[in-house]
Amino acid sequence: MWSSAHDGPLAQCPDCGGPPFAGTVAVGDLLAFSIMAWFTIPKVAKAFWRSRTLWLMVAIVIFRTVFWTLSGRFTQPYLAQMVNLLAPFFVVLFD
């Protein structure tokens, strides 16, 4: 059973088996990204894809996303969310 803090749609259904697996979110994100990429990528110049800065940023985003996703297993989720919300301030601070 979920904690009392959960007020989502499954809170009224004790036989539903808990929250949906994170794979549902991943599939939705993959679908949205695929549709966006289908229309956007052909319009981007070929020279843009050779930029080292682009691939560095891609690596940083993937690294950050993986570790943010895993952080929920090793710490309280609200702490991970606080760090995530502070990211724009860190960008300004380190700029």
N, CA, C and O atoms as CSV, one atom per row, in Angstrom:
chain,resi,resn,atom,element,x,y,z
A,1,MET,N,N,0.834,-1.183,0.000
A,1,MET,CA,C,0.000,0.000,0.000
A,1,MET,C,C,0.876,1.242,0.000
A,1,MET,O,O,1.967,1.232,0.571
A,2,TRP,N,N,0.422,2.281,-0.618
A,2,TRP,CA,C,1.174,3.529,-0.689
A,2,TRP,C,C,1.120,4.257,0.633
A,2,TRP,O,O,0.287,3.949,1.485
A,3,SER,N,N,1.997,5.216,0.807
A,3,SER,CA,C,1.975,6.026,2.013
A,3,SER,C,C,0.760,6.947,1.993
A,3,SER,O,O,0.118,7.128,0.959
A,4,SER,N,N,0.463,7.509,3.123
A,4,SER,CA,C,-0.716,8.375,3.225
A,4,SER,C,C,-0.538,9.685,2.463
A,4,SER,O,O,-1.506,10.414,2.252
A,5,ALA,N,N,0.675,9.985,2.056
A,5,ALA,CA,C,0.928,11.230,1.322
A,5,ALA,C,C,0.458,11.151,-0.125
A,5,ALA,O,O,0.402,12.170,-0.813
A,6,HIS,N,N,0.117,9.941,-0.597
A,6,HIS,CA,C,-0.281,9.791,-2.003
A,6,HIS,C,C,-1.750,10.133,-2.168
A,6,HIS,O,O,-2.603,9.556,-1.493
A,7,ASP,N,N,-2.048,11.055,-3.048
A,7,ASP,CA,C,-3.429,11.438,-3.319
A,7,ASP,C,C,-3.769,11.265,-4.791
A,7,ASP,O,O,-4.707,11.897,-5.277
A,8,GLY,N,N,-3.047,10.440,-5.502
A,8,GLY,CA,C,-3.251,10.248,-6.932
A,8,GLY,C,C,-4.475,9.413,-7.241
A,8,GLY,O,O,-5.211,9.017,-6.337
A,9,PRO,N,N,-4.694,9.144,-8.526
A,9,PRO,CA,C,-5.888,8.413,-8.956
A,9,PRO,C,C,-5.940,6.979,-8.440
A,9,PRO,O,O,-7.029,6.415,-8.322
A,10,LEU,N,N,-4.801,6.376,-8.130
A,10,LEU,CA,C,-4.816,4.994,-7.645
A,10,LEU,C,C,-5.023,4.897,-6.132
A,10,LEU,O,O,-5.097,3.796,-5.586
A,11,ALA,N,N,-5.116,6.046,-5.454
A,11,ALA,CA,C,-5.278,6.022,-4.004
A,11,ALA,C,C,-6.593,5.383,-3.595
A,11,ALA,O,O,-6.686,4.803,-2.513
A,12,GLN,N,N,-7.606,5.479,-4.436
A,12,GLN,CA,C,-8.921,4.930,-4.112
A,12,GLN,C,C,-9.065,3.478,-4.538
A,12,GLN,O,O,-10.116,2.877,-4.315
A,13,CYS,N,N,-8.040,2.904,-5.140
A,13,CYS,CA,C,-8.100,1.548,-5.670
A,13,CYS,C,C,-7.047,0.681,-4.982
A,13,CYS,O,O,-5.918,0.595,-5.465
A,14,PRO,N,N,-7.394,0.032,-3.856
A,14,PRO,CA,C,-6.379,-0.736,-3.128
A,14,PRO,C,C,-5.892,-1.980,-3.865
A,14,PRO,O,O,-4.842,-2.520,-3.516
A,15,ASP,N,N,-6.620,-2.445,-4.865
A,15,ASP,CA,C,-6.237,-3.655,-5.583
A,15,ASP,C,C,-5.474,-3.369,-6.874
A,15,ASP,O,O,-5.217,-4.289,-7.650
A,16,CYS,N,N,-5.112,-2.124,-7.115
A,16,CYS,CA,C,-4.458,-1.757,-8.375
A,16,CYS,C,C,-2.989,-2.146,-8.410
A,16,CYS,O,O,-2.405,-2.201,-9.493
A,17,GLY,N,N,-2.380,-2.413,-7.284
A,17,GLY,CA,C,-1.001,-2.894,-7.277
A,17,GLY,C,C,0.064,-1.834,-7.190
A,17,GLY,O,O,1.238,-2.156,-7.370
A,18,GLY,N,N,-0.269,-0.608,-6.931
A,18,GLY,CA,C,0.746,0.412,-6.738
A,18,GLY,C,C,0.913,1.320,-7.938
A,18,GLY,O,O,0.126,1.281,-8.883
A,19,PRO,N,N,1.955,2.139,-7.882
A,19,PRO,CA,C,2.147,3.131,-8.942
A,19,PRO,C,C,2.616,2.481,-10.234
A,19,PRO,O,O,3.194,1.394,-10.208
A,20,PRO,N,N,2.370,3.143,-11.373
A,20,PRO,CA,C,2.864,2.604,-12.636
A,20,PRO,C,C,4.386,2.587,-12.665
A,20,PRO,O,O,5.030,3.438,-12.053
A,21,PHE,N,N,4.938,1.661,-13.345
A,21,PHE,CA,C,6.385,1.519,-13.448
A,21,PHE,C,C,6.965,2.705,-14.199
A,21,PHE,O,O,6.302,3.287,-15.058
A,22,ALA,N,N,8.197,3.062,-13.877
A,22,ALA,CA,C,8.858,4.201,-14.513
A,22,ALA,C,C,9.001,3.996,-16.019
A,22,ALA,O,O,9.194,4.958,-16.763
A,23,GLY,N,N,8.907,2.745,-16.467
A,23,GLY,CA,C,8.980,2.478,-17.902
A,23,GLY,C,C,7.866,3.141,-18.681
A,23,GLY,O,O,8.038,3.464,-19.857
A,24,THR,N,N,6.719,3.351,-18.041
A,24,THR,CA,C,5.611,4.033,-18.699
A,24,THR,C,C,6.005,5.456,-19.055
A,24,THR,O,O,5.711,5.935,-20.150
A,25,VAL,N,N,6.664,6.121,-18.135
A,25,VAL,CA,C,7.135,7.485,-18.392
A,25,VAL,C,C,8.195,7.463,-19.488
A,25,VAL,O,O,8.201,8.325,-20.367
A,26,ALA,N,N,9.084,6.486,-19.437
A,26,ALA,CA,C,10.147,6.390,-20.442
A,26,ALA,C,C,9.564,6.173,-21.836
A,26,ALA,O,O,10.038,6.769,-22.804
A,27,VAL,N,N,8.554,5.335,-21.944
A,27,VAL,CA,C,7.928,5.082,-23.250
A,27,VAL,C,C,7.250,6.347,-23.756
A,27,VAL,O,O,7.339,6.665,-24.942
A,28,GLY,N,N,6.577,7.068,-22.872
A,28,GLY,CA,C,5.949,8.330,-23.277
A,28,GLY,C,C,6.963,9.358,-23.736
A,28,GLY,O,O,6.751,10.048,-24.733
A,29,ASP,N,N,8.080,9.462,-22.997
A,29,ASP,CA,C,9.141,10.387,-23.393
A,29,ASP,C,C,9.765,9.987,-24.721
A,29,ASP,O,O,10.056,10.842,-25.558
A,30,LEU,N,N,9.969,8.686,-24.916
A,30,LEU,CA,C,10.542,8.204,-26.167
A,30,LEU,C,C,9.625,8.511,-27.348
A,30,LEU,O,O,10.094,8.895,-28.419
A,31,LEU,N,N,8.336,8.343,-27.155
A,31,LEU,CA,C,7.381,8.649,-28.215
A,31,LEU,C,C,7.407,10.143,-28.548
A,31,LEU,O,O,7.450,10.519,-29.719
A,32,ALA,N,N,7.381,10.983,-27.528
A,32,ALA,CA,C,7.408,12.432,-27.754
A,32,ALA,C,C,8.711,12.855,-28.434
A,32,ALA,O,O,8.691,13.670,-29.355
A,33,PHE,N,N,9.845,12.304,-27.984
A,33,PHE,CA,C,11.130,12.638,-28.589
A,33,PHE,C,C,11.182,12.181,-30.050
A,33,PHE,O,O,11.702,12.894,-30.908
A,34,SER,N,N,10.647,10.997,-30.325
A,34,SER,CA,C,10.666,10.476,-31.694
A,34,SER,C,C,9.877,11.367,-32.645
A,34,SER,O,O,10.317,11.639,-33.762
A,35,ILE,N,N,8.725,11.813,-32.202
A,35,ILE,CA,C,7.906,12.699,-33.043
A,35,ILE,C,C,8.625,14.023,-33.271
A,35,ILE,O,O,8.664,14.534,-34.391
A,36,MET,N,N,9.196,14.576,-32.194
A,36,MET,CA,C,9.920,15.836,-32.318
A,36,MET,C,C,11.133,15.685,-33.241
A,36,MET,O,O,11.391,16.541,-34.088
A,37,ALA,N,N,11.875,14.582,-33.066
A,37,ALA,CA,C,13.072,14.358,-33.881
A,37,ALA,C,C,12.715,14.155,-35.352
A,37,ALA,O,O,13.455,14.592,-36.233
A,38,TRP,N,N,11.611,13.508,-35.618
A,38,TRP,CA,C,11.177,13.251,-36.996
A,38,TRP,C,C,11.041,14.557,-37.778
A,38,TRP,O,O,11.380,14.612,-38.960
A,39,PHE,N,N,10.544,15.606,-37.121
A,39,PHE,CA,C,10.331,16.879,-37.804
A,39,PHE,C,C,11.512,17.827,-37.692
A,39,PHE,O,O,11.685,18.685,-38.557
A,40,THR,N,N,12.326,17.703,-36.657
A,40,THR,CA,C,13.371,18.692,-36.392
A,40,THR,C,C,14.720,18.328,-36.990
A,40,THR,O,O,15.371,19.184,-37.589
A,41,ILE,N,N,15.154,17.098,-36.845
A,41,ILE,CA,C,16.512,16.709,-37.243
A,41,ILE,C,C,16.807,16.955,-38.725
A,41,ILE,O,O,17.906,17.411,-39.042
A,42,PRO,N,N,15.884,16.677,-39.644
A,42,PRO,CA,C,16.215,16.955,-41.057
A,42,PRO,C,C,16.473,18.431,-41.363
A,42,PRO,O,O,17.107,18.745,-42.371
A,43,LYS,N,N,15.998,19.331,-40.524
A,43,LYS,CA,C,16.165,20.766,-40.770
A,43,LYS,C,C,17.485,21.316,-40.232
A,43,LYS,O,O,17.821,22.472,-40.491
A,44,VAL,N,N,18.237,20.505,-39.489
A,44,VAL,CA,C,19.481,20.962,-38.873
A,44,VAL,C,C,20.644,20.752,-39.846
A,44,VAL,O,O,20.745,19.710,-40.494
A,45,ALA,N,N,21.515,21.752,-39.938
A,45,ALA,CA,C,22.663,21.671,-40.847
A,45,ALA,C,C,23.625,20.563,-40.414
A,45,ALA,O,O,23.760,20.273,-39.225
A,46,LYS,N,N,24.288,19.952,-41.393
A,46,LYS,CA,C,25.208,18.840,-41.120
A,46,LYS,C,C,26.405,19.275,-40.260
A,46,LYS,O,O,26.897,18.490,-39.451
A,47,ALA,N,N,26.866,20.492,-40.426
A,47,ALA,CA,C,28.021,20.972,-39.667
A,47,ALA,C,C,27.716,21.053,-38.168
A,47,ALA,O,O,28.619,20.927,-37.340
A,48,PHE,N,N,26.465,21.260,-37.829
A,48,PHE,CA,C,26.072,21.343,-36.422
A,48,PHE,C,C,26.355,20.040,-35.684
A,48,PHE,O,O,26.747,20.065,-34.517
A,49,TRP,N,N,26.163,18.898,-36.350
A,49,TRP,CA,C,26.343,17.590,-35.714
A,49,TRP,C,C,27.812,17.273,-35.441
A,49,TRP,O,O,28.105,16.362,-34.667
A,50,ARG,N,N,28.742,18.006,-36.061
A,50,ARG,CA,C,30.176,17.769,-35.851
A,50,ARG,C,C,30.756,18.590,-34.704
A,50,ARG,O,O,31.948,18.498,-34.414
A,51,SER,N,N,29.933,19.378,-34.064
A,51,SER,CA,C,30.396,20.255,-32.984
A,51,SER,C,C,30.715,19.449,-31.722
A,51,SER,O,O,29.882,18.687,-31.231
A,52,ARG,N,N,31.930,19.631,-31.211
A,52,ARG,CA,C,32.319,18.943,-29.973
A,52,ARG,C,C,31.513,19.463,-28.788
A,52,ARG,O,O,31.207,18.707,-27.867
A,53,THR,N,N,31.171,20.735,-28.806
A,53,THR,CA,C,30.384,21.320,-27.721
A,53,THR,C,C,29.012,20.657,-27.638
A,53,THR,O,O,28.514,20.399,-26.543
A,54,LEU,N,N,28.408,20.385,-28.774
A,54,LEU,CA,C,27.109,19.709,-28.795
A,54,LEU,C,C,27.198,18.356,-28.107
A,54,LEU,O,O,26.360,18.041,-27.262
A,55,TRP,N,N,28.180,17.563,-28.445
A,55,TRP,CA,C,28.280,16.215,-27.891
A,55,TRP,C,C,28.689,16.231,-26.426
A,55,TRP,O,O,28.325,15.331,-25.669
A,56,LEU,N,N,29.448,17.255,-26.020
A,56,LEU,CA,C,29.748,17.424,-24.598
A,56,LEU,C,C,28.464,17.715,-23.824
A,56,LEU,O,O,28.236,17.143,-22.758
A,57,MET,N,N,27.635,18.595,-24.355
A,57,MET,CA,C,26.363,18.908,-23.704
A,57,MET,C,C,25.443,17.696,-23.663
A,57,MET,O,O,24.762,17.473,-22.662
A,58,VAL,N,N,25.413,16.920,-24.722
A,58,VAL,CA,C,24.597,15.694,-24.744
A,58,VAL,C,C,25.068,14.735,-23.660
A,58,VAL,O,O,24.250,14.159,-22.942
A,59,ALA,N,N,26.367,14.562,-23.537
A,59,ALA,CA,C,26.912,13.664,-22.516
A,59,ALA,C,C,26.570,14.157,-21.113
A,59,ALA,O,O,26.224,13.358,-20.243
A,60,ILE,N,N,26.662,15.457,-20.889
A,60,ILE,CA,C,26.332,16.015,-19.575
A,60,ILE,C,C,24.855,15.806,-19.248
A,60,ILE,O,O,24.514,15.444,-18.122
A,61,VAL,N,N,23.993,16.029,-20.214
A,61,VAL,CA,C,22.556,15.848,-19.980
A,61,VAL,C,C,22.236,14.384,-19.687
A,61,VAL,O,O,21.452,14.096,-18.782
A,62,ILE,N,N,22.825,13.463,-20.432
A,62,ILE,CA,C,22.582,12.037,-20.188
A,62,ILE,C,C,23.110,11.642,-18.814
A,62,ILE,O,O,22.426,10.945,-18.065
A,63,PHE,N,N,24.310,12.077,-18.480
A,63,PHE,CA,C,24.923,11.783,-17.184
A,63,PHE,C,C,24.045,12.310,-16.048
A,63,PHE,O,O,23.782,11.603,-15.075
A,64,ARG,N,N,23.600,13.548,-16.181
A,64,ARG,CA,C,22.773,14.165,-15.147
A,64,ARG,C,C,21.429,13.456,-15.018
A,64,ARG,O,O,20.953,13.241,-13.904
A,65,THR,N,N,20.818,13.096,-16.123
A,65,THR,CA,C,19.517,12.425,-16.089
A,65,THR,C,C,19.607,11.051,-15.448
A,65,THR,O,O,18.753,10.684,-14.641
A,66,VAL,N,N,20.633,10.290,-15.801
A,66,VAL,CA,C,20.797,8.953,-15.223
A,66,VAL,C,C,20.993,9.048,-13.722
A,66,VAL,O,O,20.357,8.314,-12.966
A,67,PHE,N,N,21.862,9.939,-13.282
A,67,PHE,CA,C,22.113,10.048,-11.855
A,67,PHE,C,C,20.940,10.658,-11.098
A,67,PHE,O,O,20.714,10.310,-9.940
A,68,TRP,N,N,20.195,11.554,-11.721
A,68,TRP,CA,C,19.005,12.098,-11.077
A,68,TRP,C,C,17.948,11.015,-10.925
A,68,TRP,O,O,17.261,10.956,-9.905
A,69,THR,N,N,17.815,10.162,-11.924
A,69,THR,CA,C,16.861,9.060,-11.846
A,69,THR,C,C,17.253,8.068,-10.761
A,69,THR,O,O,16.399,7.611,-10.002
A,70,LEU,N,N,18.521,7.737,-10.681
A,70,LEU,CA,C,18.982,6.788,-9.666
A,70,LEU,C,C,18.987,7.372,-8.256
A,70,LEU,O,O,18.951,6.621,-7.282
A,71,SER,N,N,19.029,8.676,-8.134
A,71,SER,CA,C,19.118,9.291,-6.807
A,71,SER,C,C,17.886,9.015,-5.966
A,71,SER,O,O,17.969,9.038,-4.738
A,72,GLY,N,N,16.758,8.759,-6.584
A,72,GLY,CA,C,15.552,8.450,-5.832
A,72,GLY,C,C,15.657,7.158,-5.044
A,72,GLY,O,O,14.952,6.980,-4.051
A,73,ARG,N,N,16.517,6.265,-5.468
A,73,ARG,CA,C,16.702,5.003,-4.749
A,73,ARG,C,C,17.633,5.149,-3.549
A,73,ARG,O,O,17.549,4.358,-2.609
A,74,PHE,N,N,18.508,6.133,-3.563
A,74,PHE,CA,C,19.536,6.238,-2.542
A,74,PHE,C,C,19.354,7.404,-1.579
A,74,PHE,O,O,20.102,7.521,-0.608
A,75,THR,N,N,18.382,8.260,-1.827
A,75,THR,CA,C,18.131,9.393,-0.941
A,75,THR,C,C,16.649,9.707,-0.973
A,75,THR,O,O,15.897,9.101,-1.737
A,76,GLN,N,N,16.231,10.643,-0.155
A,76,GLN,CA,C,14.835,11.054,-0.164
A,76,GLN,C,C,14.546,11.791,-1.474
A,76,GLN,O,O,15.318,12.667,-1.863
A,77,PRO,N,N,13.456,11.456,-2.157
A,77,PRO,CA,C,13.175,12.089,-3.457
A,77,PRO,C,C,13.064,13.610,-3.389
A,77,PRO,O,O,13.415,14.292,-4.351
A,78,TYR,N,N,12.581,14.153,-2.266
A,78,TYR,CA,C,12.463,15.608,-2.210
A,78,TYR,C,C,13.830,16.282,-2.230
A,78,TYR,O,O,13.951,17.404,-2.722
A,79,LEU,N,N,14.868,15.617,-1.703
A,79,LEU,CA,C,16.217,16.190,-1.760
A,79,LEU,C,C,16.733,16.214,-3.200
A,79,LEU,O,O,17.348,17.190,-3.629
A,80,ALA,N,N,16.479,15.137,-3.938
A,80,ALA,CA,C,16.899,15.100,-5.336
A,80,ALA,C,C,16.169,16.170,-6.144
A,80,ALA,O,O,16.758,16.796,-7.025
A,81,GLN,N,N,14.884,16.378,-5.844
A,81,GLN,CA,C,14.122,17.401,-6.554
A,81,GLN,C,C,14.650,18.795,-6.219
A,81,GLN,O,O,14.688,19.664,-7.090
A,82,MET,N,N,15.053,19.015,-4.984
A,82,MET,CA,C,15.604,20.325,-4.620
A,82,MET,C,C,16.880,20.625,-5.399
A,82,MET,O,O,17.076,21.746,-5.868
A,83,VAL,N,N,17.745,19.628,-5.538
A,83,VAL,CA,C,18.972,19.813,-6.314
A,83,VAL,C,C,18.623,20.091,-7.768
A,83,VAL,O,O,19.240,20.943,-8.406
A,84,ASN,N,N,17.637,19.374,-8.291
A,84,ASN,CA,C,17.224,19.573,-9.672
A,84,ASN,C,C,16.679,20.990,-9.885
A,84,ASN,O,O,16.958,21.616,-10.908
A,85,LEU,N,N,15.915,21.484,-8.937
A,85,LEU,CA,C,15.361,22.828,-9.069
A,85,LEU,C,C,16.419,23.921,-8.897
A,85,LEU,O,O,16.225,25.049,-9.351
A,86,LEU,N,N,17.527,23.593,-8.248
A,86,LEU,CA,C,18.603,24.563,-8.069
A,86,LEU,C,C,19.521,24.663,-9.289
A,86,LEU,O,O,20.364,25.559,-9.346
A,87,ALA,N,N,19.377,23.774,-10.253
A,87,ALA,CA,C,20.268,23.740,-11.412
A,87,ALA,C,C,20.372,25.087,-12.139
A,87,ALA,O,O,21.487,25.499,-12.459
A,88,PRO,N,N,19.261,25.799,-12.418
A,88,PRO,CA,C,19.416,27.091,-13.107
A,88,PRO,C,C,20.249,28.087,-12.298
A,88,PRO,O,O,20.982,28.891,-12.875
A,89,PHE,N,N,20.144,28.041,-10.976
A,89,PHE,CA,C,20.916,28.960,-10.151
A,89,PHE,C,C,22.408,28.610,-10.193
A,89,PHE,O,O,23.260,29.498,-10.161
A,90,PHE,N,N,22.714,27.321,-10.264
A,90,PHE,CA,C,24.112,26.905,-10.387
A,90,PHE,C,C,24.693,27.362,-11.726
A,90,PHE,O,O,25.864,27.735,-11.800
A,91,VAL,N,N,23.882,27.334,-12.775
A,91,VAL,CA,C,24.355,27.798,-14.086
A,91,VAL,C,C,24.733,29.268,-14.013
A,91,VAL,O,O,25.783,29.667,-14.517
A,92,VAL,N,N,23.879,30.081,-13.386
A,92,VAL,CA,C,24.168,31.507,-13.243
A,92,VAL,C,C,25.395,31.729,-12.355
A,92,VAL,O,O,26.234,32.582,-12.643
A,93,LEU,N,N,25.488,30.953,-11.276
A,93,LEU,CA,C,26.591,31.101,-10.347
A,93,LEU,C,C,27.936,30.774,-10.997
A,93,LEU,O,O,28.918,31.483,-10.777
A,94,PHE,N,N,27.987,29.707,-11.795
A,94,PHE,CA,C,29.247,29.266,-12.402
A,94,PHE,C,C,29.538,29.948,-13.730
A,94,PHE,O,O,30.589,29.700,-14.321
A,95,ASP,N,N,28.652,30.787,-14.210
A,95,ASP,CA,C,28.860,31.419,-15.507
A,95,ASP,C,C,29.862,32.531,-15.442
A,95,ASP,O,O,30.147,33.164,-16.458
